Amino acid sequence: MPGYVALWNPDEIEAGNRDLQVATYAPGFLGFGTDGGGELLAFDESGAVFMLPMIGMEPQFANKIADSWREVARRITPHA
């Protein structure tokens, strides 16, 4: 799990995926945020959570960080 995450607003998800061409470069993934340093937070079709590099984005480079969003949410500690 990255030390920092920036989650996209729900109304930004479609445009963010389109702009980054996620369907082209990482089919089967849906981006929903970043780590602020070049990694995309994304779900796969099963709902597992992955980190994908924004440069060189390919499914083979996906790093699974959790089996579900619930698992990720339990690890998040808000900072002011």
C-alpha positions in Angstrom: 0.0 0.0 0.0 1.4 3.4 -0.9 2.0 5.9 1.9 -0.1 8.5 0.1 -3.3 8.2 -2.0 -5.4 10.7 -3.8 -8.8 9.3 -4.7 -10.6 10.7 -7.7 -14.1 12.1 -7.2 -16.7 9.7 -8.7 -17.4 12.2 -11.5 -13.7 12.2 -12.5 -13.3 8.5 -12.9 -14.5 8.1 -16.4 -12.5 11.1 -17.7 -9.4 10.0 -15.7 -9.5 6.6 -17.3 -10.1 8.0 -20.7 -7.3 10.6 -20.4 -4.8 7.9 -19.2 -6.1 5.4 -21.8 -6.4 2.7 -19.2 -8.7 0.5 -21.4 -6.0 0.6 -24.1 -2.9 0.0 -22.0 -4.3 -2.0 -19.1 -7.5 -3.7 -20.3 -9.6 -5.1 -17.4 -8.6 -2.3 -15.0 -10.4 0.8 -13.8 -8.4 3.6 -12.3 -9.8 5.5 -9.3 -6.8 7.4 -7.9 -3.1 7.8 -7.7 -0.3 7.7 -5.2 0.8 11.2 -6.3 4.0 9.9 -7.7 3.3 8.1 -11.0 1.3 5.1 -9.8 -2.4 4.5 -10.6 -4.7 2.9 -8.1 -7.0 0.6 -10.0 -9.5 -2.2 -9.6 -9.4 -5.3 -11.7 -12.6 -7.1 -12.8 -12.7 -9.1 -9.6 -12.6 -6.0 -7.4 -9.0 -6.5 -6.2 -6.9 -3.3 -5.9 -3.7 -2.8 -7.8 -1.0 -0.2 -8.3 -0.1 0.3 -12.0 2.7 2.5 -13.3 1.3 5.4 -15.3 4.4 5.2 -17.6 4.7 1.7 -19.0 1.2 0.9 -17.9 0.6 -2.8 -18.7 -1.3 -5.5 -16.8 1.9 -7.5 -16.4 3.3 -4.6 -14.2 0.2 -4.5 -12.0 1.1 -4.9 -8.3 -1.8 -6.3 -6.2 -2.1 -4.4 -2.9 -5.4 -5.8 -1.7 -8.1 -8.3 -2.4 -10.8 -5.6 -2.1 -11.5 -2.0 -1.4 -12.6 -2.9 2.2 -9.1 -4.2 2.8 -7.6 -1.0 1.5 -10.0 1.2 3.6 -9.0 -0.5 6.8 -5.4 0.5 6.2 -6.1 4.2 5.4 -5.2 6.7 8.2 -6.4 10.2 7.4 -3.9 13.1 7.8 -4.9 16.7 8.3 
